[in-house]
Amino acid sequence: MSEFDGDASAAYSDDRDDSAYRWSTPRIPEGVIDSRQHVRDAMLAWGEPEERTETAVLLVSELVTNSVRYSARSATVRCCLRRTCSGIRIQVWDAGGDGVPAQRRPPEYGTEPDGAARTGLSERGRGLLIVTALAAAWGTCQDAGGRLVWADV
């Protein structure tokens, strides 16, 4: 699972420090755009390398998109970038929904992630495969208070 096996909303803490950058965004598609800009701003302010910045931007985009699509109970998505001794941790919190995101194997050649025949037209089902490919590690926790998904860059 993750190192956040307790309270999901407590894992997203609001204590202030210089090693964390927090924001909230509405649970609408435009919130994804807003979140990408927040990541760029924070990473620039911290002097992070461009490659790490672009990876973090893509990861937050996938995680916030999942919150927008699958968290039926949230009006807001809360996000946090935290500097760690080994890089950056991205945290995305919402009020939860049905199920907890799970790591999946990449699809077999010739099929879409949902097992259907490859048509090249599918626009869904690749988000967590991208997260798995780009993140050094990622995980989730969920309780009655919400769901937290995190990824390390």
Helices and strands as residue ranges (DSSP letters): H 8-11, E 20-26, H 29-46, H 50-70, E 76-84, E 87-94, H 127-134, E 137-143, E 146-152
